[in-house]
Amino acid sequence: MINCKAFDLNVLNDIIPNMDDLIMRMLTVREKEILALVAKGASNKEIAMELVVREITVKTHLYNIFKKLKVTNRTQAALLYKETK
């Protein structure tokens, strides 16, 4: 059992050098497509038109993206996406 008080969080950086990349790997291909368009500044409607889906589908994907990335809005998600590029 690990003593949480003594555990050095910097050890994680040695084990997983880029946590952002690991998080981005959790996204589906479609979620990555949507996130890339969000990062380019596209609106939900524009994304829906580009990917030939309904706007509610885009919103559902964004909800899932936010949960996986542990962010609360599209700006935070876009910034995290750009950091991994």
C-alpha positions in Angstrom: 0.0 0.0 0.0 1.3 3.5 -0.9 1.5 6.1 1.8 -0.3 9.0 0.1 1.4 11.6 2.2 4.8 10.4 1.2 4.0 9.7 -2.5 5.8 12.2 -4.8 3.4 13.2 -7.6 6.5 14.0 -9.8 7.0 10.2 -10.0 4.0 10.1 -12.3 5.8 12.3 -14.8 8.5 9.7 -15.0 5.9 6.9 -15.5 3.6 8.9 -17.8 5.6 11.8 -19.4 2.7 13.3 -21.1 -0.6 12.9 -19.3 -2.4 15.0 -21.9 -1.5 12.5 -24.6 -2.8 9.7 -22.5 -6.1 11.6 -21.9 -6.5 12.3 -25.6 -6.1 8.6 -26.4 -9.3 8.0 -24.4 -11.3 9.9 -27.1 -13.0 8.1 -29.9 -12.1 9.0 -33.5 -15.4 11.0 -33.9 -14.7 12.9 -30.6 -11.3 13.8 -31.9 -12.8 15.1 -35.1 -15.2 17.2 -33.2 -12.6 18.5 -30.8 -10.3 19.4 -33.7 -13.2 21.5 -35.3 -13.9 23.1 -31.9 -10.3 24.0 -31.6 -10.6 25.7 -35.0 -13.4 27.8 -33.7 -16.3 26.0 -35.4 -19.8 26.3 -33.8 -21.9 23.2 -33.0 -24.0 24.0 -36.1 -20.9 24.3 -38.3 -19.6 21.0 -36.9 -22.9 19.3 -37.6 -22.9 20.4 -41.2 -19.3 19.4 -41.7 -19.8 15.9 -40.3 -23.3 15.5 -41.7 -24.9 14.8 -38.3 -27.5 16.6 -36.2 -26.5 19.4 -33.9 -27.8 17.4 -30.9 -25.3 14.6 -31.8 -22.5 17.2 -31.7 -23.7 18.3 -28.3 -23.8 14.7 -27.0 -20.2 14.2 -28.3 -19.1 17.4 -26.6 -20.6 16.3 -23.3 -18.7 13.1 -23.5 -15.5 14.9 -24.5 -15.8 17.3 -21.5 -16.3 14.4 -19.1 -13.3 12.5 -20.4 -11.1 15.5 -20.4 -12.4 16.7 -17.1 -13.2 20.2 -18.5 -16.3 22.3 -18.2 -16.4 24.2 -21.5 -15.2 24.1 -25.2 -12.5 26.7 -24.6 -10.8 24.5 -22.0 -11.2 21.4 -24.3 -9.7 23.3 -27.2 -6.7 24.5 -25.2 -6.0 21.0 -24.0 -6.3 19.7 -27.6 -3.9 22.3 -28.8 -1.4 21.5 -26.1 -1.2 17.9 -27.3 -0.5 18.9 -30.9 
